[in-house]
């Protein structure tokens, strides 16, 4: 961490010191889950600190911000060449059968890059620049496509709050970017990813601070509809026990459209489950890779190596899960 960023963190911590849990400086040095006072402490930090392009971007960050795809491609080629030169011996052959490809090493370099006090990673930066500089939005999208399709940079890098670019793209604060979200989703982005507070992007979507503003509620409705249509689940609680379904129902008198969208999604998924079977959490159509709950043998989930659907759904499912047994009884006699 550079000295200037560390100084800002220390000043913020002194101004917002509260009781309970670890200090802000300690929270910033970890990526573990937070709740209670610790969660609020980091949330407060994010409400006042942000990545400022003129202050926080280095030469490469400015290259991305300017949307210079040709130079981004040239930079990646240079990174690959540098790694290639370090993993080959004097004869020009690999010195080990287990050496990682130079392209993979270059992609890992890009994946680890972050900027600013909130540690904005590469796809998050591109998403922010699409908001800040809408005139260059197509160039930023083209760079993201290059990173995904050619450089093979994973799209799941989190910022300091544990939030990934896909979650930011379909959040309603400060903007919603469905085009960018779709690109990240198609590249493997997980709409049900939980940040350090345990919440998904839907927690942000249904928390509407200006329900009297029709444009705000319309944007929230569009974002929630996209989330549900892309296998989002409203049955994931955050670390303080708050669920999206509960939040939407609590505000249904003020913003009825959110509750209606969830009810409609429930109806569609129940029909799908009866017809073809689907994942109990995300609603994806069942296939041969899906696993059944080992307790009730009824609920199906995506393969654990692909998505953590069963783990995420267990707090909700365990309330209704009934253990099956090979034995049954009749008039007190077991068979």
Secondary structure, DSSP 4 states (H G I P E B T S, - for coil): --HHHHHHHHHHHHHT--SSS--HHHHHT------HHHHHHHHHHHHH----HHHH--HHHHHHHTT-HHHHHHHHHHHHHHHHHHSB-TTSSBS-TTPPPHHHHHHHHHHH-EETTTTEEHHHHHHHHHHHTGGGHHHHHHHHHHHHHTS---S----TTS--HHHHHT-SSS---HHHHHHHHHTT--TT---TTS--HHHHHH--S-TT-HHHHHHHHHHHHHHHHTT--S--B-TTS-BHHHHHHHTTTT-HHHHHHHHHHHHHHHHHHHHT-BBTTT-PBP-TT-EE-TTTS--EE--TTT--HHHHHHHHHTTT-----S--EETTEE-
